[in-house]
Amino acid sequence: MLNGFVKKLFAKNNSKDTAKKRLQFALVYDRLEVSDDILKDLQNEIVAVISRYFVIDRDQLKLDITRHDDLSALMLNTPIISAKTRQRTAQ
């Protein structure tokens, strides 16, 4: 938690770039007609699936939707701490 605060404190993004990115993100949401509730549910479900196989840093997780021309892309970015070992079931 402190690590995230320090990174934000010393981040090199200026407010103009941050505002531009937020506006682009909002425009993509509007075009796709995706509500914040749906995105939050989607993020939770994706994290649940990924967490079955990997230990991830949930504090550093980022969910983005980008749009280029007529295509939209959903990107989930999170540091992977380690892979989980799967226990084999007896057959």
Beta strands, then each sheet from edge to edge (+ up, - down):
strand 1: 54-56
strand 2: 62-68
strand 3: 71-77
strand 4: 80-83
sheet 1: 1+ 4-
sheet 2: 2+ 3-
end
